[in-house]
Amino acid sequence: MHFFSDNAAAIHPRVWAAMQAADAPDHGYDGDALSRRLDGAFSDLFGQPATALWVATGTAANCLALAAMVPPDGGVVCHREAHIEVDEGGAPGFYTHGAKLMLAEGDAAKLTTETISAVLEPIRDNVHQVQPRAISITQSTEYGRVYTPQEVAAIGALAQARDLWLHMDGARFANAVAHLGCHPAAVTVDAGVDALSFGFVKNGGMGAEAIVLFGEAQGLADPIRRARKRAGHLQSKGRYLAAQILALLEGDLWLTNARAANHAAAELAAAAGTRLIHPVEADEVFLVLSPAEAAALRNAGFDFYDWNAPPGTPGAARLVTAWNSNPAHVAALARAIAAL
């Protein structure tokens, strides 16, 4: 009974069907009919003009976007525990040819205008110090917390006032929107986000993510296309990536899948009670769990990751649900947690 990661979830049948339907001759790279539909599909989704490019991984989506925004001598303000800092193997520095990640604080990996300003304020505007060029936030965060439209808008206003780009790492963007119940534009383009890494792999896709550009950032599309080629991410049969994305957008399947994952996580959260380390707002559940309790759950057939324990606790674990989490398995784990 698997609760390791939504990366391990199955591919949605409609995604498989869409890829099969795309299995016919067409133009290579991104010149095919499906890839050419992406701009319109995302413009319709967000209700504003958007330019979208597919890539195979979230790391590539994040880093190609940031590389177009930030020169080698520039900096990106992000949380100390952001994925681009702790889980991408130095890829941001590799893609940007040396740009600096400027680390900020914040509860549950959420940035605020105050913690961002604490990084920005001491920087002198001279050649001796790295100058910030962008802010990157994660939605939902590495601890499953969700930025509200108001929180993003406050950061967006700060970015605009400082003449900085605002990038959103949306590996679990669908889960965040499902939790908020808002229009996807309300927490992105309407709130000042310039570029969104829209995650699909964790939410029923096989190997396709989207870089979505809004407003003036659409002018970065051609530099990103060139960097995508140079970085080895321009797949020759790009129609299969586009097919996955379009299948998940059609009929808001991306939201349906995210709601299912969120619902399963909420069931586990209810069973965890006071063990919860963070409020559960997406598909990740962090709870206090001693080594003996973790062993008992594993012996009962559940798998999950151990996690960094908060001070004063015997241990911690991370449980992740997915669009296709088996309801019987979720119920069984909830009962097992409640019985500890």
N, C-alpha and C positions, 0 to 999 in steps of 0.2 A: 504494500500500500504506500504509494509514492507521494511524498510531500517535500522533495528536495528542491525543485525549481520548476517554474512554468516553462523554462527552456526545454525541459524534457517532455512536455506535453505532446500529444498526438497532433497531427496536421488535420485541420477540419476537412470533412469530406467535400465540401463545396470548393475548397482550395484545390484539392486533388482534381476535381472535375474541371475546374477552370484551366488548370495546367494541361490536362488532357485535351481540352477544346482548343488550346493554343498550339497543339502539336501538329502544325501544318506550316508549309513554307511561307516565310515572310521576310522582310528586310532584317538585316542583322543589327546587332548592338542596340541602340535606342531608336532606330528608324522604323520600327514596326508599328502596326496600327494600335496595339494595346498600349505601348509606351507613349504614343502620341496622345492618348486619351487622359493621361494622368493629370495634366494641368487643369483640364476642364473638370475632372472628377473632384479634385481637391478644391478648386474654386467654388464648385457647387456646395461642397461639404461645409466650407468656412464662410460662404456667402460673400466672398471678396476675391479679387484676382490673386491667384497663387501660382507659383511655378514649383513643380515637383520632379525630383530625380530619384530613381531607385538605386539602392546599393544592397549588398548581401548581408551586411552586419551592422549592428548598432554602433560599434566602435568606428566603423568607416563613416557612418552618417554623422556622428558627433564631430569627428576629427576633420573631415572634409569641409563641413560647414565652418568650423572654427578657423581652419587654415585660410579660408577665403576672407575671413573677417579680421584676422590678427596677423600682423607681419612677424618675422622671426625675432625682432627686437621688442615685440609688444607682450602684453600680459592678458590673461583671462582670470577674472575673479570667479572662484567657485568655492563650494563648501569643502572643508578639510576631508570629509568622507564621501565626496562626490565620486561617482563611477569613473569619471575621466581622471581622477587623481589616484584612486586605490585599486582599480580593476581593469585598466586598459593598457598595462604593460609599457607605459611611456609613449603610447601611440600619439597623444596630442603633441608632444615635443617632436616626434618623428615627422608627423604630417605638416606641422607648422615650421619645421626647420629651426626649432629652438625657442619658440615662445614660452613664456613662463606661466605656470599656474600659480595664482596668487590666492592663498588659502584663507578662507573666512570661517567663522564659527556660526553656530545656530543649533537650537534644540532639534533632535531627530533629523538632522541633516538638512534642515530648512534654513535658507538664508533670509535675512530681513534687511531692510534699508539701513538699520543701525549697524549690523555686523558687516555689511558691505562697505558702509562709510568708514568704519574703523580700519579697513584695509586701504581705502582710497585716500583718506585725509592726510596721512603722513608722507605720501609720495610727492616729492619735489618735481616740479616741471622743468627738468634739465636732463642733459645727456648722461648723467651719472646714475640715473635710476630707470628701471623698466617702467614704461608708461602703459597703463591699462587700456585695452581696446574693446573688451567685451566682458559681459557677465554671462555665466552659464548656470542655470538652475535645473533641477531634476524633478520631473513630475510623472508619477509620484516618487518621493524621495527614496533613498537607500534604506530607510526604515519604514516605508509604507505610508508616510504622511503626505497629505495632499495640500498643495497651494490653492487657496481660494482665488477667484477672479480679482478680488480686492487686493490680496497680497501680491499677486503678479503685477497688477496695475501700479502698485506703489513702487515695485522694483523697476517696472518699465518707465515710470516717470523719472526715477533716479538715473536710469541709463540714458534717457533722452537728454536730461539736463547736463549730463557729463559727456555727451556725444559718444556713448558707448553702444555697441551692438548688444542685443539680448538674445541669447540662445537658450532653447529649452531641450534638454535631453528627455524625450518622451518615450523611453523604452516601455513604460507602463502608462502611457498617456491615456489609453482606453479605459483602464481601471480608474484613473483619476476622474475622467469625465463621467463615467458611470456613477461614481460616488457623489459627485457634485450635482448631477442632474441638470447641468447647464448646457448651453450651446457650445460647441467646441471653440467657436471664435471668441467667446467671452473670456476664456482663460488663456488665449494666445494672441491673435492679431489685434483684437480690440483692447487688450491689456498691454500692448507694446512689444510683444514678441516678434522678432525679426525672422528667426529661423527655428524650425521645429524638426527634431529627429523623431519621426512618427514610427513607433514600434509596432510591428506586426508578428514577428517571430514568436514572441511570448504569448500571443493571443490567437493562435490557430494557423499562423503562416508556417512555411517551411524554411525559406531563406530569402526574405525580402523585407527591407525597411525603406522608408521614404525620407528624403530631405525636402522639407516644404518651406518655401521662401515667400515672405510677404512684403508688400510695400517696396521701399527702396532696395531691400535685400534681394529682390528679384534680379537686380543688376549683377548679383554675384553668381548667377546661374552658369554663365559661360566659363568663368574661372574654375568653378567647381567641376564642370564637365571635363575641362582639360586636366585638372588634378585627379579626377576619378580615373581617367585613362592612364595617366602617369603612375598612379598608385596600384594599377592592376585590378581595378574594380569595374571596368567597363566590360560587362559580360557580353560575349558574342551573341548569345541567345537571350537577350534581355526580355523578350516577350514573356518568358516564364516567370520572371520577377514581377512584371507589370500585371500578369494574370492573377497572381496571388493577392496583390494589393487591391485590385479592382473587385475581386471576389469578396474580400472582407469588407470593403466599403459598400457593396451592393446590399440594399435593404438594411443597412446599419448592422450587419453581422458582427462587425468589430465591437459594437456596443453590447449586443446580445451576449457575445462570448465573455466580455469583461464583467457584465452583471452576474453571470453564472459563477465566475471565479470569485468575485467579491462576496457573493452570497455564501459560498462555501467557507471563505475566510471568516465571515461574520459568525457563522455557526461555531467554528473553533474558538473564536474570541469569547463568545458567550460562555463556553465551557471553561475557558481559562480563568475567567474572573479576575481576582487580584493578582494572578500570576503575570498579567499583561505588563510588558515594559513600555509599549507605545500604544496609543489608540489605533485601532485597526480601521483604516480608511480605504484600503485597496485589497490586494490579494496576498499580503505578507503578514504573518503573525509572529511576533517576538515575545517569548515568555520565559519566565524564570523556571529553570528545570535543573535539578541536581544531577550529577553523574549517575547516581543510582536510578533516579526516575527516568532519565534518558535511556538507560540500559533496559529498563522494564518496558518502555514503549517500543524499543527496537526488538526486543524479544517477542513482543506481541505482533510484530510484522510491519511496523511503521518505519519509514526512513525519512530523515530530515538532517539539516546541518546543525552542528553545535555552533554557538555564537559567542561573541565576547560578552562576558557576564558583567552587569553593572556592579559597582562597588558594593560590598556588603551582601552579595547574593552568592549562592553556591554554584551557580551555573546558568546557562541560558541556551535557548535553541531558536532557530528560525524555521517556521513552517510556511510553505508556499502552496497555494492552491492554483488551479488552472481552469480554463474554460470547460474541460472535460473531466474534472475531478469526479470520481465515482461517489454518488451520494451515500451509498452504503459505507464506503471507506471513510468519508468525512464524518458520518454519524458515529462510526466505530471509534475513530480517533477522539471525537468530542467526548464520548462516554469514558474512554480510557483516561483522558486528561482530567475530567471531573472526578474520577475515582482515585486519583493519586493522593 
